[in-house]
Amino acid sequence: MRFVIAVIIFSVVILIHELGHFLLAKKNHIEVLEFSLGMGPRIISTVKGGTRYSVKLFPLGGSCAMAGEDAEDDSPGTFNSAPVWGRIAVVAAGPIFNFLLAFVLSVIIVGCMGYDPATVLEVTQNSAAEKAGLKKGDVITEYQGYHIDLGKDLYVYSYLNELKEGDTIRLKVKRDGKEQEISYKPDVNVRYLLGFNRSDVNSMTVESLIKGMPLEEAGLEAGDVITKINGVEVPDGKAYEKYIEEHPLSKEPVTITYERNGLEYEAEITPREYRTPVSGFGYNTYSEKTSGFNVLKYGAVEVKYMIRTTILSLKELVTGHLGMKDLSGPVGVVDAIGDTYEQSKSEGTLMIWMNLLNMAVLLSANLGVMNLLPLPALDGGRLVFLVAEAIRRKPVNRQVEGMIHFAGLMLLMALMVIVMYNDILKIF
């Protein structure tokens, strides 16, 4: 069932994208040779009004094939015979329809669940945030110069732009209908760590070691089982947490006893200081009900959030903060939708629908943004040539354009193979 639901959502998002191209092509009297859902051989096909409508074997993807679209043909009814602004409208319609779909679905979600204002829920007592004047109930509208509409705006920006010691936190908040500016240096939380990750919270088995931290330097390995700290037995995660609570780690050395292959070893290590800047406040990430015009307003805000998040993620990818392993293709998307469905079943039917619609919004907005990137073979790349034609009042050499798009398509296919391979590795 999870696979079927995932494929349906993915197919609807693709279908709406291609429908945008199709409707604007018809509007501009461009002959559409085939409108299809899926890839590969046809399993269902019919011809009506000169257009073949098909459903193909593999339900991921789709196309709107127009006459003369990839040729130098400009005879009546072909893509190139249409006015340049008509062709721009045809190409741009796909991404625009994705944004429209995202908006309609977001309105449904906001109407049912509400939205999440970035309201300050708590301010740490005696913190730098409190001393700077931040108060419970303030609504954050800007963080580090980044406009905040929703609590998840702040969450995503903070996640992708980690706070560093010495930074200045700059906020704009709305209080009693008035906007105020607040700035302060964050407090620093100082902890001492051993530097290991457990296989689960109840286990003392070392799953992995943090590079450059004490346990790694002492020679421990993944699979070792920590049994004692300073001679005190820690048979499970609960006992370990209790020991750390009663005997907080400091810069004083500790003796770690561990087992490897049935043999017991000891290592004396000095915990490493770990400093974490903290903002000093907590904020809302849960939905509040709204009604009337606000449903439309925050439906649009939700789409804006999805678009900005996609752009921020692309920026992190270009700057190297995210890597190829963080990308997902059709296989990864279908798996993520399936996981969302499975995880939502325990929360009831309404939450299943809301979470799946939210995935559809994310996917549709993401597809719209990605297709508008000015890269060969994508809608954005084609728009670059069409806008150049509109400015120059004559087309760019179509043979050159075709070669550029073909090269872009080959690179895109290579990227898709890599991403699909990564998706499969993640699943298995």
N, C-alpha and C positions, 0 to 999 in steps of 0.2 A: 504493500500500500504506500509506504514512504516513497518508493521510487516513482510510482504512478503520479502521486501528488506533486513531487518535485518536477517531473517532466511536464505536467500540465502547466504549472506556474512558469517554468522556463519558456515553454512554447507560447503561452499567452503574451509574455513580454516581447518575444521575437515577432510574433504575429502582428502586434500593435505597431511595432517599428516598421515592418514591411508594409502595413496598411497605410501608414503615412505616406510612404513613397508612392504606393499604388493610387491613392485618391488624388494626390496632387499631379501625378502623371496623367490620369484621366482628365483632370481639370484643364491641363495644358495640351490636351489632344495628342498625347504621346501614346503610341501603341504599346500595350503591355503584352508581351508574348506569353509569359507564365508568371503566375502568382502561386508560390508554393510554401508549404510548411514542412520543415525537415530537410534532410540531405540524403543523397543516394538514389537508388531506383524508386520509381513511382509505385505506390501500392493502390492509390485511388486517384483517378484523374478524369476531368471532364472539361469540355471546351464550350464557352459561352461568350458571345459578343466579341469573338476574335481573341479571347484570352483563355489560356489553359490554366485551370485551377487544380492543384495537385497536393496530395499528402504523400510524403516520401518515407522510406523505411526507417531512417534514423531521425527521431523527433527533435533533435537539437539543431537549431538554426532555421533558416528560411531564406527566401529570395523573392525579389520583384524584378524580373528580367524584362527590360524595355528594348524596343527595336533600336538598333544603331547605338546602343549605350557604350559599347567598347570598340566602336569602329569610326572611320572618318565619314561615314554615310550621313548626309544631311538632307535626304529626300523627305517629302511630306510624311508625317507620322512618326519620324524617328526622334530620338532624344535630342540630337544636335539641331534639329529643325525648329525646336521651340525657342522662344526668346530667352536671352540669357538670364533674366530675372525669374522667368518661369522655371528654368532648370535649377537655379539656386533654390527656389521654393521646393522643388521636388526632392532635391538632395537633403535639404535641411529638415524636411517634414518628418523623416524617420526619428531623429533624436527629439524633435519637438513633441511628437506623439508619445514618446517615452516619458517626457516630463509631464505631459497632460495625464497619462495613465497614473503616474506616481502621485500627482495632485489629487485625482479622484479617489484613489485608494487611501491616501493620507486623510482626506476629509472624512471618510468612513471610520478610520481608526480614531481620529480626534473626537468625532461625534460619539463614539462608543466608550472610549477610554479617557479622553482628555489630553492634556499636554503637561510637560514637566518644566515649570518655571525654575530658574536658577536661584531659588530662595535660600538664604543662609539659615541653616537649621540650628547651628551651634557655633559658638566662638570659644576657644580654649581660654580658660581663666588665666589672667596675668600674661597672656601671650602677646607677641608683638602686634598681632592683628587686633586684639582688644585695645591695646594702648594706642593704636593708630585711629581708633574710632569705629571699627566695624562692629555691627550689632546684629543680633538674631532678628530675622524678619526682613533684613535688607535684601533687595533683589539685584543680583549682579547683572549688569548690562555690558560690561567690557572687562576683559582680563588680558593684561600685557598688550594692550592695543588691539586685541581681537574681539570683535563684536559678539556678544553672547545673547542668544535668543532663548535657549533652552539649557537645562541642566546638563544634558548630554553634549552640548557644544563645549562646555567647560571641561567635561570629562575627556573628550577626544583630544582637545587642544593640549590639556595637561599631560595626557598620555604620550602624545607625539613630541612634546616640548618639555622634557624633564626639568624640573626646578633644580637649580644648582646653588650651592652655598655661596653667598655673596650677592646673589641676584636681588633685585628690588621687585617686589610684587606691586603692580600698579592695577588698581581696581576702579571701576565706575559702578556705583550702586544707586538704585532708586529707593528713596525712603520718604514716606508720606507724600508721594507725588513729585518729589524734587530729586534731582540728580546730584550726587556728591562724588568727589574724587578722594581716594584713599591710597596711600603708598607706604610701604614699610619693608624692612629687611626680615626675611623669614627666620624663625627660630630653628635651631639645629638639634635634632634628636641623635644623641651619641649612644651607640650600642657596641658591644664586643661580641664578635662572632667566631665560631670554629671554622665555618666555611664548608658546610656539606648540605646536601639535600637528601631527605629520606624517601623511601619508596612509597610510604603513605604515613598519615599522622599517627598511626598506632604502632608503627614499626621503627626499629632502631637500625635497620639495614641501610647502609650508605648506597643511595642510588647513583649519586654523582658528587663530584668535588668541585668547588669553585676555584678556578685557577688563581694561583698566587696567594691563596689563603692558608692558614696554619695547618689544617689537616692534610692538605695536598703536599705541603712542604715537608710534613712529617712522614710521608710515604704511605698513607692510607690509600686504599683503592676501592673502586665501586664493588659492592658485594660484601665488603667487610661489615661486621655487626658490632656496634659499640655496646659494651655490656656494663661498664662502670665509668664514673667520673670522680676522681679523687677517692677511689675506693668504695664509693656509694653505688650500689647496683641500680641500673636503670633498665629493667627488663622490657619495658615498652615505652611508647610515646608519651603516655600519661605520666609515667614516673619521671621521664626526662623533663617534661614541661614543669612538673612540680619542683624538681631539683633546681632548675634554672630560675624559677620564681623565688625560691628560698635562698639560693646562692647565686645571685646575678654574676655573670661573667664580668671580669675586669681585666686590667693589664697584668694581673698576677698570673703566673704559670699554673696550669692544671695538668693532672695526669689522666690520660685517656686509656682505658683498657678495651681492647677489641679482639674479636675472633676472626680468624681466616683459615678456612679449610680444617676446622676442628682444633686449631692451635690458638693459644692465647698470647697476645702481645701487649706491650705498654709503650706509650709515647708521651713525653712531656712537651706540652706546647703552650705558647703564649697567645691568648685570643687577640684577634686583630680589631683595632678600632674601626668602626663603620659609622660615618656621619651622614645623616639624612636631613636635608632641609624640609621643614614642614610649614604648610600655609597657615595653620592655626585656626582653620574653620572647616566646618562640614556644610554641604549644600544638598539640596533636593535633587533626586534623580527619579522620583516617582510621579505618576500622572495625577493631575487634578482635573476634575470635570469642568467643562465649559459649555457654552451654548450660543445660539444665534450667529451673528456675523463672525464671532471669534472662532467658530469651527472652521470657516473658510480661511480666516486669517492664519490660524495655526496649522491648517492643512498645508498652506503655502510655505509656512515656516519650516515644517517637517521636510518638504522637498528641498528647500534651501539648505537645510542641515545635511541631507544626504549628498547633495551636489558638492557642498564645501568639504565634507569629509572625504569624498572621492578625490577632490583636487589636492587636499592636504596629504592624502596617502600617496598620490602620484609625486608630489614634491619630495616626500620622504624617500620614495623609490629612486628618484633622480639624484638626490644628494647622497644616497648610499646608506641612509639610516634603516631602510628596509631593503631586503634582498629578493632574489628570484624565488626563494623558498616561501616567501610571504604572498606570492601571487596565486590566484586560483582561476582555473578555466571552467568550461562547462561541467566536467566531471566533479570538480571540487564544489561548484555551486549546487549541483544536484545533491551531492552528499550533505552539504550544509543545510539545505532545505529539508532533507530527510531527517537529519538530526534534530532540527527545530521542531518538526512534527512529533517525533518520538518523545522529546523532552517536555512538550506542551500537553501531552495526553493526560498527565496526572492533574493538570490545572483546570480541566473542563473544556467543553466545546468552544465557548466564547474565546478563551485564551488561545486555543489551537488556531482559530480563524484569525484572530488579531496578530499573532506571531507570524503566521504564514503570509498575511497581507503585508506585514512590515518587511518581510523578506522580499516580497514582490516589489515594494516601493524601492528598497535598496537596490535590487537588481535592475529595475527599470531606469532609475536615476543614474546608476553606474553605467549602464549601456548607453544612455544619452550622452553623458560626458565623454566616455571613451570614443564614441563615434565622431565627436566633434573635434578630437585632437587633430591638428594639422599635419597628419602623417599620410603618406601615399597608401592607396587602397582603402582608406577609411573615408567616411562621408566628409570629415573635416579636410582631408587632403584634396578631395574633389572640389570642395567649396573654395579652397585657395586658388585653384586654377580658374574657376568660374568668376570669382570676384576680380581676379586679374584681367579676365576677358572683359568684364563690365567696365573696368577702369580704362583699359587700353582701347576698348571698342573693337577689338578683333581677337579671335581665339589664339591661345598659345598653340604652338605646333602640336597637333593632336597625336602625331606619331611619337614625339618626345614624351608627351604626357602619358600616353599608353605604356611606354617602356618604364617610366617612373612608377606608375601604378602597379605594373607587373612585378617589378623588383620589390616594391613594398609588400605586395601580396605574398611573395616567396618568403620574405623575412617574417611576415606575420604568421605564415603557416609554420615556419621553423620555431617561432616563439610558442605557438600553440602546442606543438609537439612536446617542447620542454616543459611547459606548464602542465600539460596533461600527464606527463611522466611524473612530475612532482605530486600532482593530485593523487595518482594511483599509489605512490609511495606513502603518502600521508594516510590513506585509507587502510592500507595493509601493513 
